[in-house]
Amino acid sequence: MPTPAKAFTVLNHPSLDNSGRGTSPTTASSSAAGLVESAELLRGNKTVGILHNGSLYRLQATKLGKLILTK
């Protein structure tokens, strides 16, 4: 029987503490899992454009610290 692929669990991620602060420290294991801090994407802006498969998306940070991705 093949071994099941390892799943990435986000339910236990420290940034999901409902504080909206996203206080998770960046670690070597998180970069290996393909995690990117939202601050790296936004670079101090409220919105950033993301080009994906020829379509433009907008990632927006809300006043409550949530993220909205729209096409």
C-alpha positions in Angstrom: 0.0 0.0 0.0 1.5 3.4 -0.9 2.3 5.8 1.8 -0.1 8.8 1.8 1.4 12.2 1.0 2.1 14.5 3.9 -0.6 17.1 4.3 0.2 20.6 5.4 -2.0 21.4 8.5 -2.9 25.1 8.9 -5.5 24.6 11.6 -2.7 24.6 14.3 -0.9 27.5 12.8 0.0 30.2 15.4 -1.4 33.0 13.2 -4.9 31.5 13.6 -5.2 32.8 17.1 -8.1 35.1 16.0 -6.0 38.2 17.0 -5.6 39.3 13.4 -1.9 40.0 14.1 -0.5 37.0 12.3 2.3 36.6 14.9 3.7 33.4 13.5 7.5 33.4 13.4 9.2 32.6 10.1 11.1 29.4 10.3 13.1 27.2 7.9 10.3 24.6 7.9 7.7 27.2 7.0 9.7 28.4 4.0 10.1 24.8 2.9 6.3 24.4 3.0 5.9 27.4 0.7 4.7 29.9 3.2 5.1 33.6 2.6 4.3 36.3 5.2 1.6 38.6 4.0 3.8 41.6 4.9 6.3 40.4 2.3 3.6 40.4 -0.4 2.0 43.7 0.6 5.2 45.6 1.3 3.4 48.2 3.4 0.5 48.7 0.9 -3.1 47.8 1.5 -3.5 46.0 -1.9 -1.2 44.2 -4.3 -1.9 42.8 -7.8 -1.1 39.2 -8.5 -0.9 37.9 -12.0 -1.9 34.2 -12.1 -2.4 32.2 -15.3 -3.0 35.3 -17.3 -5.6 36.8 -14.9 -5.1 39.7 -12.6 -6.1 39.2 -8.9 -6.1 41.7 -6.1 -5.0 40.8 -2.6 -6.3 43.3 -0.1 -5.7 43.7 3.7 -8.8 44.8 5.7 -8.9 47.1 8.7 -9.4 44.0 10.9 -6.3 42.3 9.6 -8.0 39.8 7.3 -7.1 39.2 3.6 -9.4 39.3 0.6 -8.4 37.9 -2.8 -10.6 39.0 -5.7 -10.4 38.5 -9.4 
